[in-house]
Amino acid sequence: MEVQDMTGGTGSGEPEATDSLKTFGAVVKAFRERAGLTQEGLALLVRFSAQTVASIEQGRRLPPPDFIERAEVALDAFGVLRAAAQHLARKPGIAAWFRQWAALEEQAVSLCTYECRVVPGLLQTEAYSRAVTLSVPPPPEEEQVEERVAARLARQELLQRKPPIAFSFIIEQALIERHTGGTEVTRELIDHLLKCAALWNVELQIMPLRQPHHAGLDGPIRLLETPENKWVGYSEGQQSGQLITDPKDISLLQMRYAKLRSQALTPEDSVGLLKRMRGAL
């Protein structure tokens, strides 16, 4: 299976457990059984994994556009799947260009993140997330703030997901030294980072302020491994985001990320630095 097949096209969103997703899944299952196909049989026809088919039928995953079109043809669904797909719900608070990546995160085997702008959303506290949201113009409406913060915190369920995801985070010391939101917000953030660092499936490294040799000068890096052991990258700008699937580009990002891991403080030294930073507040 090609990575592009699994990720789908532009506009794919992050699913929430809504009746619309469950209903769509039930419709797919009904047409599949009508055609006398197993989930594995349908997976072959639509060029997705059987796991993806199962997740969609169970209402746990928003179907990519390619899946909808291929299933419509393979199951001779009389346009029913296309029509049902128009009513699928998406979570509010997540930027349109990020939804596709957020959906991939939910199925990931491993996830690697280097960040030099803000503490990654998966590691943010509510207060820090709120401060970040309020910092960037134009000023959002109160409802928008609540949606964004809620969506960010909801994604953190991935840290406890079963089967577990292997996480690697590399964040710049400067992000904490910036004191976004003030001293109390920063103190709470450091305490939260220490708790996250203690999770057995999380490796947290801090890139120190002084590091003459730095492989991440071109910006943030996000990489994830899919259940099919394919690697996907993600690059985000001010108002856009792009999935990266080309093997050469993925190889380059993996090379840079490996170098960053060797240049950042070890997980143990990172914990020690966080504790010293907290004590200095």
Short mmCIF file of the C-alpha atoms (twelve columns), coordinates in Angstrom:
data_MODEL
# 
_entry.id   MODEL 
# 
loop_
_atom_site.group_PDB 
_atom_site.id 
_atom_site.type_symbol 
_atom_site.label_atom_id 
_atom_site.label_alt_id 
_atom_site.label_comp_id 
_atom_site.label_asym_id 
_atom_site.label_seq_id 
_atom_site.Cartn_x 
_atom_site.Cartn_y 
_atom_site.Cartn_z 
_atom_site.pdbx_PDB_model_num 
ATOM 1   C CA . MET A 1   0.000   0.000   0.000  1 
ATOM 2   C CA . GLU A 2   1.291   3.432   -0.922 1 
ATOM 3   C CA . VAL A 3   1.436   6.052   1.802  1 
ATOM 4   C CA . GLN A 4   -0.637  8.437   -0.294 1 
ATOM 5   C CA . ASP A 5   -3.420  5.836   -0.388 1 
ATOM 6   C CA . MET A 6   -3.640  5.840   3.361  1 
ATOM 7   C CA . THR A 7   -3.416  9.567   3.928  1 
ATOM 8   C CA . GLY A 8   -5.974  10.512  1.325  1 
ATOM 9   C CA . GLY A 9   -6.272  13.833  -0.449 1 
ATOM 10  C CA . THR A 10  -6.366  17.428  0.699  1 
ATOM 11  C CA . GLY A 11  -9.133  18.263  3.131  1 
ATOM 12  C CA . SER A 12  -9.174  14.978  5.031  1 
ATOM 13  C CA . GLY A 13  -10.122 15.781  8.610  1 
ATOM 14  C CA . GLU A 14  -9.581  14.441  12.080 1 
ATOM 15  C CA . PRO A 15  -12.438 12.208  13.204 1 
ATOM 16  C CA . GLU A 16  -14.482 12.443  16.352 1 
ATOM 17  C CA . ALA A 17  -16.700 9.701   17.745 1 
ATOM 18  C CA . THR A 18  -19.967 11.018  16.319 1 
ATOM 19  C CA . ASP A 19  -23.125 9.356   15.088 1 
ATOM 20  C CA . SER A 20  -22.320 10.486  11.543 1 
ATOM 21  C CA . LEU A 21  -19.048 8.554   11.501 1 
ATOM 22  C CA . LYS A 22  -20.674 5.480   13.010 1 
ATOM 23  C CA . THR A 23  -23.531 5.687   10.522 1 
ATOM 24  C CA . PHE A 24  -21.159 5.984   7.579  1 
ATOM 25  C CA . GLY A 25  -19.216 2.971   8.878  1 
ATOM 26  C CA . ALA A 26  -22.407 0.946   9.198  1 
ATOM 27  C CA . VAL A 27  -23.369 1.827   5.615  1 
ATOM 28  C CA . VAL A 28  -19.955 0.692   4.336  1 
ATOM 29  C CA . LYS A 29  -20.281 -2.562  6.271  1 
ATOM 30  C CA . ALA A 30  -23.782 -3.185  4.909  1 
ATOM 31  C CA . PHE A 31  -22.677 -2.704  1.297  1 
ATOM 32  C CA . ARG A 32  -19.567 -4.822  1.893  1 
ATOM 33  C CA . GLU A 33  -21.615 -7.716  3.268  1 
ATOM 34  C CA . ARG A 34  -24.121 -7.305  0.425  1 
ATOM 35  C CA . ALA A 35  -21.195 -7.767  -1.965 1 
ATOM 36  C CA . GLY A 36  -20.101 -10.895 -0.087 1 
ATOM 37  C CA . LEU A 37  -16.714 -9.395  0.831  1 
ATOM 38  C CA . THR A 38  -14.610 -9.639  3.973  1 
ATOM 39  C CA . GLN A 39  -12.813 -6.560  5.288  1 
ATOM 40  C CA . GLU A 40  -9.617  -7.989  3.792  1 
ATOM 41  C CA . GLY A 41  -11.340 -8.443  0.448  1 
ATOM 42  C CA . LEU A 42  -12.596 -4.865  0.385  1 
ATOM 43  C CA . ALA A 43  -9.162  -3.642  1.456  1 
ATOM 44  C CA . LEU A 44  -7.624  -5.200  -1.657 1 
ATOM 45  C CA . LEU A 45  -10.202 -3.581  -3.938 1 
ATOM 46  C CA . VAL A 46  -9.861  -0.068  -2.491 1 
ATOM 47  C CA . ARG A 47  -6.073  -0.295  -1.947 1 
ATOM 48  C CA . PHE A 48  -6.189  0.465   1.771  1 
ATOM 49  C CA . SER A 49  -5.196  -1.751  4.685  1 
ATOM 50  C CA . ALA A 50  -7.732  -4.047  6.338  1 
ATOM 51  C CA . GLN A 51  -7.084  -2.140  9.563  1 
ATOM 52  C CA . THR A 52  -8.167  1.095   7.866  1 
ATOM 53  C CA . VAL A 53  -11.347 -0.561  6.586  1 
ATOM 54  C CA . ALA A 54  -12.101 -1.851  10.087 1 
ATOM 55  C CA . SER A 55  -11.502 1.562   11.674 1 
ATOM 56  C CA . ILE A 56  -13.847 3.239   9.194  1 
ATOM 57  C CA . GLU A 57  -16.576 0.634   9.661  1 
ATOM 58  C CA . GLN A 58  -16.334 1.059   13.439 1 
ATOM 59  C CA . GLY A 59  -16.706 4.847   13.136 1 
ATOM 60  C CA . ARG A 60  -13.249 5.509   14.577 1 
ATOM 61  C CA . ARG A 61  -11.705 7.115   11.501 1 
ATOM 62  C CA . LEU A 62  -12.742 9.745   8.994  1 
ATOM 63  C CA . PRO A 63  -12.561 8.085   5.559  1 
ATOM 64  C CA . PRO A 64  -10.102 9.695   3.114  1 
ATOM 65  C CA . PRO A 65  -11.630 10.923  -0.156 1 
ATOM 66  C CA . ASP A 66  -9.862  8.169   -2.139 1 
ATOM 67  C CA . PHE A 67  -11.445 5.515   0.070  1 
ATOM 68  C CA . ILE A 68  -14.934 6.930   -0.489 1 
ATOM 69  C CA . GLU A 69  -14.559 7.001   -4.273 1 
ATOM 70  C CA . ARG A 70  -12.970 3.547   -4.547 1 
ATOM 71  C CA . ALA A 71  -15.489 1.957   -2.170 1 
ATOM 72  C CA . GLU A 72  -18.353 3.590   -4.061 1 
ATOM 73  C CA . VAL A 73  -17.203 1.870   -7.261 1 
ATOM 74  C CA . ALA A 74  -16.098 -1.432  -5.735 1 
ATOM 75  C CA . LEU A 75  -19.356 -1.893  -3.812 1 
ATOM 76  C CA . ASP A 76  -21.666 -0.510  -6.536 1 
ATOM 77  C CA . ALA A 77  -23.187 1.713   -3.844 1 
ATOM 78  C CA . PHE A 78  -25.517 3.785   -6.086 1 
ATOM 79  C CA . GLY A 79  -24.004 7.063   -4.839 1 
ATOM 80  C CA . VAL A 80  -24.994 6.315   -1.226 1 
ATOM 81  C CA . LEU A 81  -21.435 6.482   0.150  1 
ATOM 82  C CA . ARG A 82  -20.731 9.794   -1.573 1 
ATOM 83  C CA . ALA A 83  -23.941 11.230  -0.166 1 
ATOM 84  C CA . ALA A 84  -23.313 9.929   3.357  1 
ATOM 85  C CA . ALA A 85  -19.776 11.336  3.324  1 
ATOM 86  C CA . GLN A 86  -21.163 14.866  2.953  1 
ATOM 87  C CA . HIS A 87  -22.526 14.705  6.503  1 
ATOM 88  C CA . LEU A 88  -19.453 13.458  8.352  1 
ATOM 89  C CA . ALA A 89  -18.555 15.522  11.422 1 
ATOM 90  C CA . ARG A 90  -15.129 16.953  12.176 1 
ATOM 91  C CA . LYS A 91  -13.652 18.222  15.415 1 
ATOM 92  C CA . PRO A 92  -13.664 21.999  15.809 1 
ATOM 93  C CA . GLY A 93  -10.562 23.855  16.893 1 
ATOM 94  C CA . ILE A 94  -8.113  22.138  14.530 1 
ATOM 95  C CA . ALA A 95  -6.779  24.072  11.559 1 
ATOM 96  C CA . ALA A 96  -7.923  22.619  8.238  1 
ATOM 97  C CA . TRP A 97  -4.364  22.039  7.034  1 
ATOM 98  C CA . PHE A 98  -3.489  20.122  10.227 1 
ATOM 99  C CA . ARG A 99  -6.454  17.739  10.236 1 
ATOM 100 C CA . GLN A 100 -4.901  15.217  7.889  1 
ATOM 101 C CA . TRP A 101 -1.782  14.943  10.058 1 
ATOM 102 C CA . ALA A 102 -3.883  14.751  13.242 1 
ATOM 103 C CA . ALA A 103 -5.802  11.830  11.744 1 
ATOM 104 C CA . LEU A 104 -2.538  10.041  10.963 1 
ATOM 105 C CA . GLU A 105 -1.321  10.610  14.529 1 
ATOM 106 C CA . GLU A 106 -4.230  8.573   15.850 1 
ATOM 107 C CA . GLN A 107 -2.972  5.473   14.013 1 
ATOM 108 C CA . ALA A 108 0.773   6.048   14.453 1 
ATOM 109 C CA . VAL A 109 3.219   3.467   15.770 1 
ATOM 110 C CA . SER A 110 5.901   6.030   16.565 1 
ATOM 111 C CA . LEU A 111 6.023   9.823   16.461 1 
ATOM 112 C CA . CYS A 112 9.088   12.097  16.351 1 
ATOM 113 C CA . THR A 113 8.821   15.859  16.903 1 
ATOM 114 C CA . TYR A 114 11.449  18.610  16.895 1 
ATOM 115 C CA . GLU A 115 10.044  22.039  17.717 1 
ATOM 116 C CA . CYS A 116 11.694  25.456  17.876 1 
ATOM 117 C CA . ARG A 117 8.615   27.724  17.936 1 
ATOM 118 C CA . VAL A 118 6.325   26.566  20.747 1 
ATOM 119 C CA . VAL A 119 6.162   23.556  23.035 1 
ATOM 120 C CA . PRO A 120 4.442   20.798  20.997 1 
ATOM 121 C CA . GLY A 121 0.689   20.608  21.480 1 
ATOM 122 C CA . LEU A 122 0.919   17.070  22.844 1 
ATOM 123 C CA . LEU A 123 2.990   18.421  25.765 1 
ATOM 124 C CA . GLN A 124 1.132   21.671  26.488 1 
ATOM 125 C CA . THR A 125 -0.833  22.528  29.608 1 
ATOM 126 C CA . GLU A 126 -4.215  24.197  29.334 1 
ATOM 127 C CA . ALA A 127 -2.815  27.513  30.581 1 
ATOM 128 C CA . TYR A 128 0.144   27.411  28.190 1 
ATOM 129 C CA . SER A 129 -2.105  26.466  25.278 1 
ATOM 130 C CA . ARG A 130 -4.399  29.369  26.091 1 
ATOM 131 C CA . ALA A 131 -1.451  31.780  26.312 1 
ATOM 132 C CA . VAL A 132 -0.117  30.616  22.930 1 
ATOM 133 C CA . THR A 133 -3.549  30.989  21.328 1 
ATOM 134 C CA . LEU A 134 -3.972  34.517  22.666 1 
ATOM 135 C CA . SER A 135 -0.454  35.603  21.668 1 
ATOM 136 C CA . VAL A 136 -0.819  35.386  17.888 1 
ATOM 137 C CA . PRO A 137 -2.825  38.128  16.076 1 
ATOM 138 C CA . PRO A 138 -5.581  38.628  15.147 1 
ATOM 139 C CA . PRO A 139 -7.232  38.279  18.578 1 
ATOM 140 C CA . PRO A 140 -9.499  35.219  18.457 1 
ATOM 141 C CA . GLU A 141 -13.049 35.223  19.777 1 
ATOM 142 C CA . GLU A 142 -13.606 33.531  23.130 1 
ATOM 143 C CA . GLU A 143 -15.375 30.584  21.492 1 
ATOM 144 C CA . GLN A 144 -12.423 30.077  19.136 1 
ATOM 145 C CA . VAL A 145 -9.990  30.074  22.054 1 
ATOM 146 C CA . GLU A 146 -11.997 27.432  23.896 1 
ATOM 147 C CA . GLU A 147 -12.282 25.255  20.781 1 
ATOM 148 C CA . ARG A 148 -8.552  25.414  20.052 1 
ATOM 149 C CA . VAL A 149 -7.527  24.695  23.628 1 
ATOM 150 C CA . ALA A 150 -10.012 21.825  23.957 1 
ATOM 151 C CA . ALA A 151 -8.890  20.260  20.680 1 
ATOM 152 C CA . ARG A 152 -5.227  20.494  21.667 1 
ATOM 153 C CA . LEU A 153 -5.810  18.897  25.050 1 
ATOM 154 C CA . ALA A 154 -7.973  16.160  23.516 1 
ATOM 155 C CA . ARG A 155 -5.082  15.118  21.265 1 
ATOM 156 C CA . GLN A 156 -3.025  14.400  24.375 1 
ATOM 157 C CA . GLU A 157 -4.998  11.199  24.857 1 
ATOM 158 C CA . LEU A 158 -2.513  9.783   22.361 1 
ATOM 159 C CA . LEU A 159 0.110   9.722   25.133 1 
ATOM 160 C CA . GLN A 160 -1.953  7.037   26.901 1 
ATOM 161 C CA . ARG A 161 -3.242  5.241   23.812 1 
ATOM 162 C CA . LYS A 162 -3.325  1.458   23.639 1 
ATOM 163 C CA . PRO A 163 -1.511  0.049   21.789 1 
ATOM 164 C CA . PRO A 164 1.021   2.698   22.847 1 
ATOM 165 C CA . ILE A 165 2.853   5.100   20.573 1 
ATOM 166 C CA . ALA A 166 6.623   5.505   20.961 1 
ATOM 167 C CA . PHE A 167 7.199   9.263   21.302 1 
ATOM 168 C CA . SER A 168 10.395  11.236  20.802 1 
ATOM 169 C CA . PHE A 169 10.327  14.979  21.486 1 
ATOM 170 C CA . ILE A 170 13.179  17.452  21.041 1 
ATOM 171 C CA . ILE A 171 12.369  21.007  22.121 1 
ATOM 172 C CA . GLU A 172 14.492  24.112  22.381 1 
ATOM 173 C CA . GLN A 173 15.386  25.370  25.854 1 
ATOM 174 C CA . ALA A 174 14.504  28.859  24.615 1 
ATOM 175 C CA . LEU A 175 10.826  27.862  24.386 1 
ATOM 176 C CA . ILE A 176 10.697  27.467  28.155 1 
ATOM 177 C CA . GLU A 177 12.990  30.399  28.915 1 
ATOM 178 C CA . ARG A 178 10.579  32.619  26.969 1 
ATOM 179 C CA . HIS A 179 8.065   32.322  29.854 1 
ATOM 180 C CA . THR A 180 5.029   32.394  27.567 1 
ATOM 181 C CA . GLY A 181 2.041   33.310  29.733 1 
ATOM 182 C CA . GLY A 182 4.170   34.347  32.693 1 
ATOM 183 C CA . THR A 183 6.000   32.689  35.579 1 
ATOM 184 C CA . GLU A 184 3.104   30.636  36.975 1 
ATOM 185 C CA . VAL A 185 2.226   29.258  33.551 1 
ATOM 186 C CA . THR A 186 5.882   28.368  32.980 1 
ATOM 187 C CA . ARG A 187 6.193   26.655  36.377 1 
ATOM 188 C CA . GLU A 188 3.113   24.556  35.634 1 
ATOM 189 C CA . LEU A 189 4.445   23.788  32.159 1 
ATOM 190 C CA . ILE A 190 7.768   22.521  33.507 1 
ATOM 191 C CA . ASP A 191 5.987   20.313  36.050 1 
ATOM 192 C CA . HIS A 192 3.885   18.901  33.228 1 
ATOM 193 C CA . LEU A 193 6.932   18.274  31.027 1 
ATOM 194 C CA . LEU A 194 8.579   16.384  33.889 1 
ATOM 195 C CA . LYS A 195 5.474   14.198  34.241 1 
ATOM 196 C CA . CYS A 196 5.435   13.511  30.499 1 
ATOM 197 C CA . ALA A 197 9.153   12.711  30.522 1 
ATOM 198 C CA . ALA A 198 8.489   10.069  33.194 1 
ATOM 199 C CA . LEU A 199 6.111   8.147   30.902 1 
ATOM 200 C CA . TRP A 200 7.760   4.944   29.720 1 
ATOM 201 C CA . ASN A 201 6.816   5.526   26.065 1 
ATOM 202 C CA . VAL A 202 8.020   9.163   25.960 1 
ATOM 203 C CA . GLU A 203 11.588  10.322  25.331 1 
ATOM 204 C CA . LEU A 204 12.001  14.051  25.937 1 
ATOM 205 C CA . GLN A 205 15.217  15.897  25.065 1 
ATOM 206 C CA . ILE A 206 16.072  19.561  25.463 1 
ATOM 207 C CA . MET A 207 18.250  21.367  22.942 1 
ATOM 208 C CA . PRO A 208 20.411  23.711  25.055 1 
ATOM 209 C CA . LEU A 209 20.676  27.428  24.385 1 
ATOM 210 C CA . ARG A 210 24.297  27.034  23.391 1 
ATOM 211 C CA . GLN A 211 24.834  24.435  20.689 1 
ATOM 212 C CA . PRO A 212 27.326  25.481  17.976 1 
ATOM 213 C CA . HIS A 213 26.363  22.517  15.775 1 
ATOM 214 C CA . HIS A 214 22.617  22.303  15.148 1 
ATOM 215 C CA . ALA A 215 20.925  20.113  12.514 1 
ATOM 216 C CA . GLY A 216 17.521  21.747  12.925 1 
ATOM 217 C CA . LEU A 217 18.234  25.232  11.659 1 
ATOM 218 C CA . ASP A 218 15.834  24.754  8.735  1 
ATOM 219 C CA . GLY A 219 12.906  24.549  11.132 1 
ATOM 220 C CA . PRO A 220 10.566  22.090  12.915 1 
ATOM 221 C CA . ILE A 221 10.477  18.401  12.026 1 
ATOM 222 C CA . ARG A 222 7.582   15.981  12.396 1 
ATOM 223 C CA . LEU A 223 7.828   12.327  11.457 1 
ATOM 224 C CA . LEU A 224 5.526   9.404   12.149 1 
ATOM 225 C CA . GLU A 225 5.478   5.692   11.416 1 
ATOM 226 C CA . THR A 226 2.181   4.188   10.248 1 
ATOM 227 C CA . PRO A 227 0.823   0.753   11.262 1 
ATOM 228 C CA . GLU A 228 2.114   -0.456  7.884  1 
ATOM 229 C CA . ASN A 229 5.612   0.742   8.911  1 
ATOM 230 C CA . LYS A 230 5.627   3.538   6.352  1 
ATOM 231 C CA . TRP A 231 7.102   6.897   7.345  1 
ATOM 232 C CA . VAL A 232 5.318   10.206  6.754  1 
ATOM 233 C CA . GLY A 233 6.558   13.734  7.449  1 
ATOM 234 C CA . TYR A 234 4.793   17.023  7.980  1 
ATOM 235 C CA . SER A 235 5.870   20.599  7.362  1 
ATOM 236 C CA . GLU A 236 3.869   23.574  8.607  1 
ATOM 237 C CA . GLY A 237 4.035   27.269  7.812  1 
ATOM 238 C CA . GLN A 238 2.111   30.303  9.020  1 
ATOM 239 C CA . GLN A 239 -1.149  29.407  7.286  1 
ATOM 240 C CA . SER A 240 -0.486  26.069  5.623  1 
ATOM 241 C CA . GLY A 241 0.716   22.542  6.156  1 
ATOM 242 C CA . GLN A 242 1.937   19.778  3.862  1 
ATOM 243 C CA . LEU A 243 2.345   16.032  4.196  1 
ATOM 244 C CA . ILE A 244 5.714   14.693  3.050  1 
ATOM 245 C CA . THR A 245 5.752   11.186  1.584  1 
ATOM 246 C CA . ASP A 246 8.597   11.134  -0.949 1 
ATOM 247 C CA . PRO A 247 11.179  8.559   0.262  1 
ATOM 248 C CA . LYS A 248 14.120  10.876  -0.448 1 
ATOM 249 C CA . ASP A 249 12.564  13.706  1.553  1 
ATOM 250 C CA . ILE A 250 11.710  11.342  4.396  1 
ATOM 251 C CA . SER A 251 15.292  10.044  4.420  1 
ATOM 252 C CA . LEU A 252 16.609  13.603  4.670  1 
ATOM 253 C CA . LEU A 253 14.309  14.424  7.598  1 
ATOM 254 C CA . GLN A 254 15.229  11.198  9.379  1 
ATOM 255 C CA . MET A 255 18.922  12.007  8.938  1 
ATOM 256 C CA . ARG A 256 18.436  15.456  10.432 1 
ATOM 257 C CA . TYR A 257 16.333  14.158  13.289 1 
ATOM 258 C CA . ALA A 258 18.922  11.505  14.153 1 
ATOM 259 C CA . LYS A 259 21.588  14.219  14.251 1 
ATOM 260 C CA . LEU A 260 19.391  16.379  16.481 1 
ATOM 261 C CA . ARG A 261 19.033  13.508  18.962 1 
ATOM 262 C CA . SER A 262 22.789  13.296  19.249 1 
ATOM 263 C CA . GLN A 263 23.156  17.075  19.676 1 
ATOM 264 C CA . ALA A 264 20.419  17.584  22.274 1 
ATOM 265 C CA . LEU A 265 20.840  16.770  25.948 1 
ATOM 266 C CA . THR A 266 20.191  13.172  26.929 1 
ATOM 267 C CA . PRO A 267 16.752  12.455  28.439 1 
ATOM 268 C CA . GLU A 268 18.345  12.240  31.897 1 
ATOM 269 C CA . ASP A 269 20.245  15.524  31.507 1 
ATOM 270 C CA . SER A 270 17.120  17.128  30.062 1 
ATOM 271 C CA . VAL A 271 15.164  16.228  33.196 1 
ATOM 272 C CA . GLY A 272 17.971  17.679  35.310 1 
ATOM 273 C CA . LEU A 273 17.898  20.921  33.328 1 
ATOM 274 C CA . LEU A 274 14.108  21.208  33.652 1 
ATOM 275 C CA . LYS A 275 14.363  20.788  37.420 1 
ATOM 276 C CA . ARG A 276 17.048  23.499  37.644 1 
ATOM 277 C CA . MET A 277 14.957  25.830  35.490 1 
ATOM 278 C CA . ARG A 278 11.970  25.294  37.746 1 
ATOM 279 C CA . GLY A 279 14.027  25.955  40.824 1 
ATOM 280 C CA . ALA A 280 15.213  29.227  39.344 1 
ATOM 281 C CA . LEU A 281 11.669  30.585  38.859 1 
# 
